[in-house]
Amino acid sequence: MTTQIERFGQALRKHAGDFAFHLKDREVSRLSTFYGLLLKWNSQLHLVAPCSPEDFATRHILESLFLLQHVSQEARVVDVGSGAGLPIIPCLIMRDDLRATLIESSGKKAVFLHEALRQVTSSRPPRVIVTRFEETAAPDADFVTCRAIDRFQQVLPKLIDWAPASSTLLLFVGRSLRAQIESLLPSAHAEQIPGSEQRFLIVAKRGTPRPEPQPR
């Protein structure tokens, strides 16, 4: 019988082309190791909602890798609300040139992140900061990414203000958040996630946010 991890690897190979990726055997192996770790920890920490190996391969891993087309070599990347390590850990598996900082408020999830990073990433160890992003100064960064954070709609303006002024935001959102970001950041443009009608990657230069309308 085919195992979950084998099904996951098969789905990665099958659908990578939909996201304009060609995955080497070594990369599939490391991504599969990450998936196996997440399966092991998920029952205790509820890192992601239960889903099939095929859905995890496309909905979580390949969607995470979709942002790499925008990330330059040797870039400094800050991942806010890292949780299950998405999108940053798959990106680090594919690109060992990246310099990453992960920000996660849950100490227990941070333990998982340290273990996953130790097992699947290269010798350049990323930083894990255990706090809410609002409670720490933003690290120097070329890119700030976020895929899942509590009360995203409410904290989005704070995240935009928090990001370094010269950084580019790479945010995974649905249709309603897309409209909110486009109202706050004039530079924002949305790229539809392959295979989805409702999910988008927003690419926006931090610059100066558009001011919120004042109540009359």
N, C-alpha and C positions, 0 to 999 in steps of 0.2 A: 504493500500500500504506500502511495506517495505521501510523504510527510508534509506538514505545513510549511516548513522551511524550503523543501524542494519545490512545492507549488509556488511559493513566493519568488524563488529564483527563476522559475519558468515564466512567470508573469512579467517579471522585470525584462527578461530578454524579448518577450513577445511584444511588449508595449513601448519599449524604449524609443523605437523609431517614431512613434506618435509625438514624442517630445523632442525630436531631433537629436537623440542621443544614440551612441553606439557604446555599449558597456562591455568592457573586457572581463574575462573570467575572474581575474583578481578583484575587480571592483564588485562584481556580483557576489563573490565570496565574502567580502568585507561588509557589504550591505546586508547580506544574509546573516552574518554574525550579529550585526546590530539588531536586526529583526528578532533573532533568537533571544537576545538579551531583553528586548522589550517585552516579548511574550513571558519571559520568566518573572519580570518585575511588575507587569501590568496588573495582576490580580491583587497585589498589595497597594499599589500607588495610584491605580486608575489613571494611567498616563494618557491613554487614548480610548475612545469607545470601541467595544469589540467589533471586529470586522473580519472578513475572509482574507486569506493571504493575498488573493488577487487584488482585492480592494486596497489593502495596505500598500501593495507595490505601486499601484497607480495613484490612489488618492493621497497617500502620504509621502512616499519616497520620490516618485517621478515628479509630482507637483512641486516638492521641495527643490529638486534639482532644476526646475524651470527657471529659477531666478539667476542661475549661473551665467546665462547669456549676457547679463548686464554687469557682472562683477569683474573688474580688471585684475590683472596679475598683481600678486603681493598686496592685495587690498586688505585693509583693516575693517573687519565686520563685527558689528555688535548685534547679537540676537536677544531680543527682549521677550521675557516670558518663555524661556526655553522649554520647560516642562519635559516633554518626551524627547527633546533633542531635535525637534523639527522646526524649521528647515535646516538648521546649521550643521548637524552631524552628518547627514548624507552629503552635504556640500563639501565638508572637510574630507570625507572619504574620497571624493572625486578630485579635490583640489588641495593638495598639501602645501601649496604656496600661500594659502590664506592665513591671516592672523586674526584670531577670533576671540571675542569676549562674550560669555553667556551670562545673562542676568535672569535669575530665577528666585522667586520669593520663598519657595518651599524648601526647607532644609532636607527633607526626605527625598524630594525629587533631585536636589543637587547631588545627593549621594549617588543616585542612579547615573546622573550626567557624568560625574567623575569616573565611574566605573566604565561607562560606555566609551568615553573619550580615551581612557587608558587602553582599552582593548582594540579599538578600530581606527584610531587616528595615528598620524605620524609622530615624529619625535618632537615637534614643536608644540608644547602643551598649551592649549587654550586656557584662558582664565575663566573661572566660574565665580560670579559674585552673587552671594546669597542675600538678596534684598529686593524690595520693590524698586523699579527703576526711578520712581519719583524721589526716593530717599538716598540716591547717590548721584554724584556728578557724572555726566555722560563721558565715557572714555573717548579718547581721540578715535575717530572712525571715518572711513570713506563711505561706508554703507551701514544703515540701520534696518534690520529686518524684524518682522513680527508676524507670526502665523496664527497664534491663539493666545489670547490674554483675557482675563476676566473683565467684564464690563467694557469691552473694547470700544463701543460707541461713546461711552462716557469719558474714557481716558484718552481717546484719540487726540483731542486738542493738546493735552498735556504732553503726550508722546512727541508730537510735532515740535512743540516749544523746547522740549528736552534734548532733542537730537542736535548734534553739532551743526552749526550754521552752514558748513560747506559739504555736509553729507547728502547722500541720496537715500531716500526711503524706499524700501522694497517690502510692500505689505500685501498679504493675502487676505482678500475680503470677498464678501458677497455683494449683491447689487445695492443694498441700502447704504452700506459703508462706502461703497465706491462713490456714490453721490455726495456723501458727507466730505470725503477727502477732496474731491474735486472742487467743492465749495470753499475749502480751507486753503488749498494749495493750487495756485493758478498753473503751476508747471506740471501737475499730475496728468498722467495718461494711463489708461487701463489696457492690459493685455489679457484676453480671454484664455483661461486655462484649457489646454486641449482636452476634448471630450466632455466639457462642462458648459452649460448655458448660464450658470448662476455664479460661478467663481472666477475671480480675476486676480491678477498680479498688478498692483498699482506701483508705478515707477514715478517718483517725484523728487525733484531737487528741494532740499529743505528751505533754502533761501529765507524769505520773509513771508510768514503765513498771511493769508488774507484776513483782515480784521473781522471779528464776529460783529453782526449788526447789533446795535445797542437798542434796548427797549425804549419805546416812546412814552 
